[in-house]
Amino acid sequence: MIIGSHVSMSGPDFVLGSVEEALGYGANALMLYTGAPQNTRRKPTTELKIPEAKARMAEAGLPMEHLIVHAPYIINPANSVKEEVMDLARTFLIEETRRTAEIGASYMVLHPGSFTTTDLATGIQTAAAQFNAIADDLAPGVTICLETMAGKGSEIGYQLEQLAELLSKVTHPEQFGICLDTCHMNDAGYDVTDFDAVLDAIDHTLGLSRLKVIHLNDSKNPRGARKDRHENIGFGTIGFEALHAVAVNERTAMIPKILETPWVAGHAPYGIEIEQLRTGSFSRDLLTELGHD
Ligand SMILES: [Zn+2]
């Protein structure tokens, strides 16, 4: 099982610290933001202890493909309303793929964006045009993994057909993959408890080979709520059994699964959640003892 979580990436050890944090959870994969997820200020990659991080991963036997980068969620490729938002999306994505390549990661997860005051079709068209405008400037060897969204607000990409339509409009489809988020798919209306059916749907619309990353999260909301509020594994509406079935599905055995579940009373839950998913046995007590309701 290739499993890890979102980890922090901050001083003094930066990416090396991220790797150490993941290893502390018993993870063999990790996902980091190259800076704060809500802003675009970024340190030069020369300060991020990247060679040390790569050496630590090699020492621990983790291939670099198990390190995932997530682009900040303020980047909105589907916005066609504000010129400065459009400019930022293009310039930041070029730089972010270069940082991703320098870190040594192959996959950069990106939210496809929100259409704001336009409409869904315009949002999809805009995102494709934005990607096409920078296709030649993106770092080679980095796959942008468009994430399946919950459909809250004016998000695009909450149905697989929308992502397929977006990819049908890009000039360099080989630059793109998909990141499946179980909470988002549940909230968008998909039945994650029948994961093989979800994989079949991905195969029919996008091709299963596009699937590069799985975000493994429970959901606070019922299927179809279009909310996007992550819950700890086994504490939400998807449930432990279904999420364990995702984690052990043979068709996605080689795909990193990344937990983005909430911290519990100031404690990272990831070591506990990873252990439970590995063993297949769930006990609420381990997180309720930390302070979960
Ligand atoms: Zn995301």
Residues whose N, C-alpha, C, O or C-beta is under 5 A from the ligand:
A	BS01	ZN	E147
